[in-house]
Amino acid sequence: MHRPIGKIVKSNSHVDYVCQVYNSGETPHPPDPADYAFGGFVATELETNHGGALVGLIYNTLLMNPEFGSLGPRLSPRDEVEIFSPDYLAETATLLGVICIGWFDARGQAHQGVPSLAATVNCPVRLLSTDEIYAFHVDAAGEPQLRYTPLLLAQKHALVAPLLITVIDRLSELFPHSRNRLAVMRNNLAWKSIVQPAG
């Protein structure tokens, strides 16, 4: 199981969450940028589900810098502010947009779609292992399933098509026997992402 990369700090909807990436000082081993790359599968551990977890995809990254735009004169140099006003913290933060695409129940059974339960503030967020990604997508016949595709397409976000293409590329590695079928879906998405903005 991967170590946490951050925590939930807010939500924009029942399935759209904001995760704040841990900075150095908040955890012994802060995550590398590769740990929270676009299209990464993450799990948000639920406090009320006896071990269940929401499954999400990282679809966006926002950089927060409180000092940006504050170009006016300073009363004292930055290093002196840290000494004389230790409670003044102008921290930078990396925020991730995470769209929930399903969940693992308390027994570890995977479900795709909109979960009934929601995450709470400060829930830890971690990367899914390769085995968990496979278990989340495999159906009874051993084929990949993407039942959450309509949920993503309904978001009307500019990054949804690239996100799904990234997911399909990842699944093509995990399900080599289904590469041809996944390639058809990938090509369809790539074509639509080119045509729809123009139309």
C-alpha positions, 0 to 999 in steps of 0.5 A, spaced: 500 500 500 502 506 498 503 512 503 499 518 503 500 523 498 496 528 501 489 530 504 482 532 502 481 539 503 474 541 500 469 538 495 466 542 489 461 536 488 459 529 491 464 527 486 469 532 485 474 533 490 480 538 492 487 534 495 492 538 498 499 535 497 503 534 503 509 539 503 516 537 507 515 538 514 508 535 514 510 528 512 517 524 513 517 523 506 513 528 501 511 525 495 515 527 488 511 530 483 511 524 479 507 521 485 501 526 483 501 526 475 495 527 471 491 521 470 494 518 476 489 513 480 488 515 487 484 512 493 481 516 499 480 512 505 473 513 508 473 514 515 465 511 516 466 505 512 470 500 516 476 500 511 472 502 504 475 507 500 473 512 494 477 511 487 479 517 484 483 520 478 487 526 478 485 531 473 488 537 475 493 541 478 493 548 481 499 551 484 497 556 490 502 562 492 500 567 497 506 571 495 504 572 488 501 579 486 504 582 493 509 586 489 509 592 494 514 594 499 515 590 505 516 592 512 522 587 513 526 582 510 522 575 509 528 572 513 526 577 519 519 576 518 520 568 520 524 570 526 519 576 529 512 573 526 513 565 527 505 565 526 505 569 520 505 563 515 505 565 507 505 557 505 505 555 498 501 549 496 499 544 491 492 542 490 490 536 486 483 536 482 480 529 484 474 526 480 471 520 484 469 514 479 468 509 484 469 505 490 472 499 494 467 497 499 469 494 506 470 487 503 475 490 497 470 489 492 470 494 486 464 498 484 464 503 478 460 509 478 457 514 483 458 512 490 453 513 496 458 516 501 462 522 500 469 523 503 470 528 509 475 533 510 482 531 512 481 524 509 488 521 507 489 520 499 494 515 496 496 512 490 493 506 488 497 500 486 498 496 480 494 490 483 488 495 485 488 498 478 487 492 475 482 489 480 478 496 480 477 495 472 477 487 471 470 484 470 468 477 471 470 475 464 477 478 465 476 484 460 477 491 462 471 495 464 470 503 464 463 504 466 465 511 469 466 513 462 459 517 462 460 520 468 467 523 466 464 525 459 458 529 463 463 533 467 464 538 460 471 539 462 477 541 457 481 535 460 476 529 460 478 527 453 486 527 455 484 524 462 480 518 458 486 517 453 491 517 459 487 511 462 486 507 456 493 507 455 494 505 462 489 499 461 492 497 455 498 495 459 494 491 464 490 488 459 494 486 453 489 482 450 484 487 450 489 492 446 485 492 440 478 494 443 481 499 447 485 502 441 478 503 438 475 507 444 482 511 444 482 513 437 474 515 438 476 519 444 482 523 440 478 524 434 472 527 438 477 531 442 479 534 435 473 535 432 468 538 438 472 544 440 472 546 432 464 544 432 
